[in-house]
Amino acid sequence: MNKRVFILIPSYNEGKVIRQTVRSLSELYTVVVIDDASTDSTFNAVRDLPVVYLRHDINLGQGAALQTGMEYARMQDADVVVHFDADGQHNPADIPRFIEELCAQPVDIILGSRFLREDDMDAIPRLRRGLLKIARMVNGLLTGLWLTDAHNGFRVMNRRALNAIQLKENRMAHATEILMQIRRGHLRYMELPTHIVYTAYSQDKGQRWSGAFNILVDVFINKYFR
């Protein structure tokens, strides 16, 4: 049975790299670019490619962009949804491997991990590695899911998970919110190794310590005051 696979790519001012990211995927899958009110050349970079282009009128954040993409995928009766970053960090070759495991194993969502293979760990910049280890501990305490990699944006889910996950965290705290909803929805999950490419471009725009603190505040408010 052929699966209807939708690749969701949230994008904000990724015009320099998104064409290269999308071009390798659009020949094999239904690619949905969710433009979160970019002010650069994002639209022109993908306008002639066979992709679904959705746009927010105002910048809402990556979590909101993923939610928009998931709502579209639900309306299109997607069987499998993949979360994929626009900046070229994720490896397209991981997609079929994850989908194969999703279909073969009794799981609803597979989460990528940079900490299951030594080669993948070695590729992580030292400062980023320390930040991720702290995030793992915080996420474990908040969600009860003790994953090896708490903030990997590469995820593959089936229709059950797609219908269960409803993001309210508009910005980067959505990564922890997804884990909370996996537990609350009794979704079956597993991790698989994935390789992240840290280019100068992706590192320059990457998460800072101040951003990590803001994520923690957002997650705390979501957990205890909503």
Disulfide bonds with the S-S distance in Angstrom:
none
